[in-house]
């Protein structure tokens, strides 16, 4: 019986742009989060007495600003070496040969597999064969898995690959392949990287994305870490996720339906965020709060978003520790019966039907796209860059904007509590 760890996408010292503009941001904690996650990985590996650690790409986020990133990695690998733990890694799109210009002398316990062709390493003492190939350049678009050798008879076979398979939301289609391609090799485990959400794609053979070790923004939510695999009698006995993150990002949705005042909304936010903080298990919770639902408080919330955002921040940080409110979005709607408004014959009903038509009529969509393209030329470039960018090309984002406009128009005409 032996154990090993599957991990990927450490993105050591990944830059966290623009944190300074966020009030109360735990800048230092976020800045060192990827390093702290690696420290936790080393501690877990030593404590579980694993035989080896697999890192399936993107150890780094790109070329280093200085040598400190590489030196930190070497120091952590040395701790694994002292415990007799080997490390096998492949490069991904972020740390491909073409992206990293600085050389790094790995300690003897660490092996970076070839980027020229699939390489096989035999661990005779364990009866394990490890197969893998890293990225020679960032934009690898060919199916690397097709060149991997078949399983070595009499060995427990593991494949390492940085890939999006046939596609994953938010990830470039690098080294595309199918699940069938992987299964055809006859390996016992495929340890994959590139997709930052943990996913077990198949149990036998075990094919999995362990996910990244530390979420870096509000699109990388939930617990982050690695997968601990136990092998007994030449078969996977168990596999389990282990948390490594120090900051847990969450999108916290708060239902404000029926609430009468903004102060009631703030109280509701505190309650929901408090529950999420309890589930975070002691790690810092970075919360993006989305308040939604039809309510009488909508008009006041919409008119004073900055004020109520500040009130939410103050209420959350004043009642609980270890929580940072990254952003607050008020997506509530008026309590007016839009269904009834649409069936009316007055000008407001005409307006509601017209806005409905914007999201349904192809000609209207084309005209709206032209207007948005002109608007894009006039707005600052940073509005359309980064993880929180406005994306008018996304149909879902455009539909949401139309609904927001519809709510603002109706709210602006109807007084609070008006009845139809």
N, C-alpha and C positions, 0 to 999 in steps of 0.2 A: 504494500500500500504506500502511495506517496501523494503529495499535494503539489499543485502549482497554481499560479495566478495569471489570469488573462486581463490585460489592461491595454489602453490605447488613448491617444489624443490627450496627452498631458499638457501640451501647449505651454511649456515652461516659460515664465515671464511674459506671457501674452499681454500686450499693452491694453490698458483699460482707458480708452479715450474719453475725455469730457467729464470725468467724475467730479472735478472741482466745481462744476456748475450745479451739482446736486447738493442741496442743503443737508447737512448732517451725515453725509456719506462717510462710511468707515473706510476712508481712502487707504490707509496703511494695511488694514486687514484684507481688503480686496487686492491690493497690489502684490501681497505676498501669498495670496490664496493658492495659486498653482504650486508654489514651492511647498507650502504646508501640506497640500494633498499628497505630494510625493513623499514627504516625511511620514505621513500616516501610512502610505503604501509600504514603505520600508519597515515600519514598526509592525504592521500586520504580517508581512512576509516572515520576519524573524520570529514573531510570536507563534505563528502557525507552523513554523519549521518546514516551509515549503522547499522543494528541491530547486525550482527555477521560477522566474518571472518572464512572461511574454509581453512585449510592448509592440502593438501592431500599428505603428506609424504615428507621426506628428508628436514626437517627443518635444520638439520646439515649434514655435509659432512662425518662425522665419529666421532670417539671419540675425545674429545677436548684435546688440548695441556694443557690448564689450565682452571680455572673457569671463565675467562673473557667472553668467548663465551656465557655461560649460563646466566651470570649476565647481559650481554647486551640484550639478548632476554627478560629476565624478566623486564628490564627497559622499553622496548618498549610495552610489554603486559600491563604493569601498565598504560601507557598513554592511551591505549584503554579502560582499566577499568575505568579510570577517566572520559571517555566520554560515559560510559555505554554500551560499545561494548563487546560482548562475542566472544571468540575464541574457535574453535573446531579443533583439529588436530589428524592426525593418523601418525604413524611411517612408513617409507619406507625402502628400502633396505640399504640405507646409515646410517640411524639413528635407525635401528631396535634395539630391546631390547638387542640382543646379541652383538651389535656394540658399544653401549654407556654404559660405566661403571660408570660414574659419575651420581649421583642422582640430580634431579632438582625439587625444590618445585615451582610448578606453582602458579601464583596468582589466586584468587578465580574466576576470569572471564574466565579462560582458562581451557579447559578440553582435556586431551589426552585419546582418546578412547582405548578400550581394544585390546590387541594383542592375546587373547585366543579364542575369538569368536566374531561374529558381535554383536555390541552393538547399542541399539536404545535410543536416547535421545529425549524427548518430550518437546518442548517449547510451553507450553499451551497458553501463552499470544499472541503468533504469529500464533498458529495453525500449527506449523512446527514439523516434525519428521525427525531427522537426524540419519542415519544408517552408521556405519563404523567399520572397523577392521584394526588395524595396523599390521606391520610385527613383529613377535616374533624373527625372525632371518633373516639374509640377503638373503639367497637363498630360498625364498618361491616359489615353482614351482607348487603348487596345485591351482585350481580355487577357490579362496576365495568367489567369488560372488555367487556360488551355495548355500552357507549357509546363505546368507542374507535373512531376512524375507520379506514377501510381504509387500506392502504399507499399512500404517495405514489409515484406512478409516476416511474421514473427515479432514485429515491433508495434508499439502503440504509436500511431501516426497523428501528428498535429500539423495543420496548415495555418500559416500566418499570411494575411492579405489585407491591404488597405484598399477598400472598395466601397462603392455605393450600391453594389449589386445592380439591379435593374432601375434603380432610382430611389431617392429618398428626399422628402421635402426639406428644402433649405440646404441641400448638399449638391455640389457639382458631381456630374456623372463621370467620375474617374474610375479607371480599371473596371468597367462594367462586366458583369457576369450574372449567371442565373444560379439559383439554388441547386438546380440539377447539375450544372457544371461542377460545383463543389462536391456534391454527393458522388459523382461518377469516379472520383479519385480513390475512394475506399478508405479515406482517413477516418479516425475516431473523433477528432475535434477540429473545427475550424475556428480560429481566433481572429476576428475581423476588427478593422478599425475604420475610421472616417465618419461614421454616423454617431452622433453624440448622445443619442437616446439608447438606453439599454434595451436589447431585444434578443430573445431566444427564438431563432427561426426554425430550428429543428432539434429534437431531443436525441435522435439516434440516426445518424451521427449528430453529436452536439455541434450546432452551428450558431454562433452568437456574436453580437456586438456588446461588449461590456459597457459601452458609453464612455464619455469623458470623465476624468477624475474630479473636475471642479467646474461647475457652471460659471460662465463668464458674463452673462447678461440675462435679461428677462425672457429670452426665448429658450434658454437652457434651464428649465425648471426641474424641481424635484431633487431627490437624493442622487448623488453622483459618486461613482467609485469604481470598483473592479469586481471580477468574478473569481471566487475561490473554487477550484475544481479538485475533487478527490478521486483518485483512480485505485481500483482494487481488482486484482485478478485480470488485468488487461482491459478493464471496462470502466467507463465513467460511473462511479458510485453515487456521486452527488455534485451539484454545482449551486452556489449561492452568492447573491450579491452582497458585497460589503461596502458600507459607506466610507468615503475618504474625504469628502468635502468639508470645508470649514465655514463656507457661506452657502446657504440654500436659497436659490431664487424661486419665487412663487408668484404666479398671477392669481391674486385673491379677488374673486368675484363676490360682490355684495348685492343682494336683492333688496332694492328700496321700494318695492311695489307697495302702494297704499300708504307710505309714510307721509306725514303732513308737513313736516318742517325740516330744514337742513340740520338742526341740532339732533333730531331723531335719526337722521341718516348717519351723522357722525357717531352716535352711540352704537348704531348697527355695525358700522365699520370696525369699531373697537372690539366688539364681540367676536366677529368673524376672524379678524386678524389674531386675536388672542388664542382662538382655537388652533389656528395654523401654527402659531409660535409654539404651542404645546406639542404639536406633532413634529416639530423640527429637531427634537432630541438634543437640545442644548447648543446647536450651531446657530450662528447668526442668520436671521431670516431677512432677506432682501425682498420686499414686497412691492409689486406693482398692483395697485388697487383699482379695480374697475367697478364703479357703482352703476347699476342698471335697473330698469324696470319703470313702469308708469307710476307716477306719484304726484301729489300736490306740491311737493317741494321742488319740482323740476325747474320752474321759472326762476326761483331764487338761486338755485344751484348753477343754472346756466348763466345768469347775470353776474354772479360773483364767484367764478371758479377759482380765482387766485385766493380769495379770502377763505373759501371752504376747504381748499387744498391745505392751506396753512393750519386751519382748525383740525383737520384730520391728522396732519403730522404731529401737532402739539398733543392731541388727545392720545395718539398711539404711543409716542415716545414718553409721554408723561405717566403712562399707566403700566408699561412693560419694558423690560430690559431685553437687549439682544435683538431688537427689531429696527430695521431701517426702511422707511417708506421711500422707495425709489421714485415713484410717480403715482399720481392720482388722476384717473380719467372719469369724468361724469358723463355717462351715456344713458342717462334717464330719458324718459319721454313724458309728454304731458298726459294728464289723466283723462283728457277729452276722449270721447268715443270716436276714433278715426273712422271706424267702419260706418258709423251713422253719418259722419260728415261726408264721406265719399258718395253717399246715395242722395245727398241733398241737391237743391237747385240754385243755391245762392253762390256768390262769388268765392267764398271760402271753400265750398265743395268743388267748384271748378278748379281752384288752385291745388287742392289735394289730389284730384284726378290727374292734373297736368304733371305734377311731380311724380306720381305713380308711373305716368307714361314715359318719363325720362329713363326709368330703369327697365322698360320693356320694349320701347321702339328703337329699332336699329338705326334709323336715320337720326333720331335724337341722340343716341349714343355716339354716333360719328361726330355730330356737331359739338357735343360736350367734350369729346376727345381733342378736337381742334382747339377749343377754348382752354382746356387744361394744358395743352402743349405750349400755348402762348404764355399762360401763367407761369409755367415751369421756367421759361426763359427769363422771367423777371424776378423770380424768387432766388434767395441765396442757394448756392450749390449744396451746402451742408444739409439743407432740408431734405434732400433726396439721397443722402448717403448715410451709411451706418445701419445698425440693427433696428433703429426706430424710425427709419426713413418713411416718407410718404411715397406710396407706390400706386400711381394712378393706372398702371397697366394691369394691376391685380383686380379681377372682376369682383372678388369678395370685398376688397377695400373700397372700390368704387360704389358698390351697393350700400356699404355701411355709411359712406359719406352722404349718399342720397337720402338715406333714412334720417341721418342727423339733420340735414337741411330741412327735410319735411317737418321734423319735430320743432325746429327753431321757427319755421314760418308759422305753424299753427299756434305755437306758444306765444309768438309775438303778436298775434291777432286776438287770441282769446285771453281774457283776464283769468287769474287763478280761480279755480272752482267754478268756472262758467259751465253751464249745462246746455246741451243742444236739445 
